[in-house]
Amino acid sequence: MKLRLLALLELAVALLAATAAGASELRVFDPDSMQAIEQEYAGSPFIVALWATDCPPCRRELALLSSFSADHPEVPVVLIATDPYDNAEAVDEVLESFALPGADTWCFGRAGAERLRYTIDPDWRGEMPRSYLYAEDGERLGISGPISRELLQRWLGHAGQ
């Protein structure tokens, strides 16, 4: 009886772990991912925010994006962690502390950070946080450093919302 109860308990823990792992839907960002993201959201304004677990200004920006997203759920937010995918557990922990339920979440894969940064923007050298604000027509504004709510509101006014 005790063995059966222990087996059921282990199964329950395994199911909870699998559910939690699937809940984040953290995807691997590879050299083709940016093009896929741009195609997926083409025709509407959206935000791409690059961040890292060891970047305090990035966390403040995640908090801002959480608040902005709550006020503007119609604007998709794509979050790309520049941490290696081996650090996915830490990335998930940070993301769980911010309410961004509709965000599309990614984490750098094994292709090498420099190569992946180049696929996002050949002129980007890795400064963080880094954001891209896309308008309906696909034009994008790249911003190094923290963004402000005022900037997001102005952009949204010009982005067709």
C-alpha positions in Angstrom: 0.0 0.0 0.0 2.8 2.4 0.9 4.6 1.6 -2.3 1.5 2.3 -4.4 0.9 5.6 -2.6 4.6 6.6 -3.1 4.3 5.7 -6.8 1.2 7.8 -7.1 2.9 10.7 -5.3 5.9 10.5 -7.7 3.6 10.5 -10.7 1.8 13.6 -9.4 5.1 15.4 -8.9 6.2 14.4 -12.4 2.9 15.7 -13.9 3.2 19.0 -12.0 6.8 19.4 -13.2 5.8 18.7 -16.8 2.8 21.1 -16.6 5.1 23.9 -15.1 7.7 23.3 -17.8 5.1 23.5 -20.6 3.4 26.6 -19.1 6.3 29.0 -19.9 6.5 28.0 -23.6 10.0 29.3 -23.7 11.3 28.7 -27.2 14.8 28.4 -28.5 15.9 31.5 -30.5 18.0 30.4 -33.5 19.3 32.3 -36.6 15.9 32.0 -38.3 13.8 33.1 -35.3 13.8 36.9 -35.9 12.5 36.5 -39.4 9.8 34.2 -38.2 8.8 36.6 -35.4 8.6 39.5 -37.9 6.4 37.4 -40.3 4.1 36.3 -37.5 3.3 39.8 -36.3 3.5 41.6 -39.7 0.8 44.1 -40.3 0.3 45.2 -36.7 2.4 47.1 -34.1 4.4 44.9 -31.8 7.3 45.1 -29.4 10.5 43.0 -29.2 12.4 43.4 -26.0 15.8 41.8 -25.4 16.9 41.2 -21.9 19.2 39.1 -19.7 18.8 37.6 -16.2 21.9 39.5 -14.9 20.7 42.9 -16.2 18.9 45.1 -13.5 17.7 47.7 -16.0 16.2 44.8 -18.0 14.1 43.8 -15.0 12.7 47.3 -14.7 11.9 47.2 -18.3 10.1 43.9 -17.9 8.0 45.5 -15.1 7.2 48.4 -17.5 6.2 46.1 -20.3 4.0 44.1 -17.9 2.1 47.3 -16.9 2.0 48.5 -20.5 0.8 45.1 -21.7 -2.0 45.1 -19.1 -3.2 48.5 -20.5 -2.7 47.5 -24.1 -3.3 43.8 -24.5 -3.8 44.3 -28.2 -0.1 45.0 -28.7 1.9 41.8 -28.8 5.1 41.7 -26.8 8.0 39.4 -27.7 10.6 38.8 -25.0 14.0 37.4 -26.0 16.4 36.5 -23.2 20.0 36.7 -24.4 21.0 34.1 -21.8 22.0 30.8 -23.2 19.3 28.2 -23.3 21.2 26.2 -20.7 20.1 29.0 -18.3 16.4 28.5 -19.2 15.4 27.7 -15.7 16.6 31.1 -14.4 15.0 32.8 -17.4 11.7 31.1 -16.5 12.0 32.2 -12.9 12.5 35.9 -13.9 9.6 35.7 -16.3 7.3 34.2 -13.7 7.9 37.2 -11.5 6.4 39.5 -14.1 2.8 39.3 -15.3 3.2 39.0 -19.1 0.8 36.1 -19.8 0.4 36.8 -23.5 4.1 37.4 -24.2 5.9 35.3 -26.8 9.1 34.2 -24.9 12.4 33.1 -26.3 15.9 32.3 -25.1 19.1 32.4 -27.1 20.0 29.0 -28.5 23.4 27.4 -29.2 24.3 29.3 -32.4 26.4 31.8 -30.5 25.3 35.2 -29.0 27.2 37.3 -31.6 25.6 35.4 -34.5 22.1 35.6 -33.0 22.5 39.4 -32.2 23.5 39.9 -35.9 20.3 38.2 -37.1 18.3 40.6 -35.0 20.2 43.7 -36.0 23.7 43.8 -37.7 24.3 47.2 -35.9 23.5 45.9 -32.4 26.6 45.2 -30.3 24.9 43.7 -27.3 24.0 46.6 -25.1 21.1 45.9 -22.8 18.2 46.3 -22.6 17.5 46.6 -26.3 14.0 47.1 -27.7 12.5 47.3 -31.1 9.1 48.9 -31.7 7.5 47.8 -34.9 4.8 49.8 -36.7 2.0 48.3 -38.8 4.1 48.9 -42.0 7.0 46.9 -40.6 9.2 50.0 -39.9 11.0 49.5 -36.7 12.7 51.7 -34.1 15.6 50.2 -32.2 16.3 51.5 -28.7 19.3 50.8 -26.6 18.8 51.3 -22.9 15.6 51.5 -20.9 12.4 52.7 -22.6 9.8 54.8 -20.9 6.0 54.6 -20.7 5.9 58.0 -22.4 7.9 56.7 -25.4 5.7 53.7 -25.7 2.6 55.9 -25.6 4.0 58.2 -28.3 5.1 55.2 -30.4 1.6 53.6 -30.1 0.0 56.8 -31.3 2.2 56.7 -34.4 2.0 53.0 -34.8 -1.6 53.0 -35.8 -3.3 52.1 -32.5 
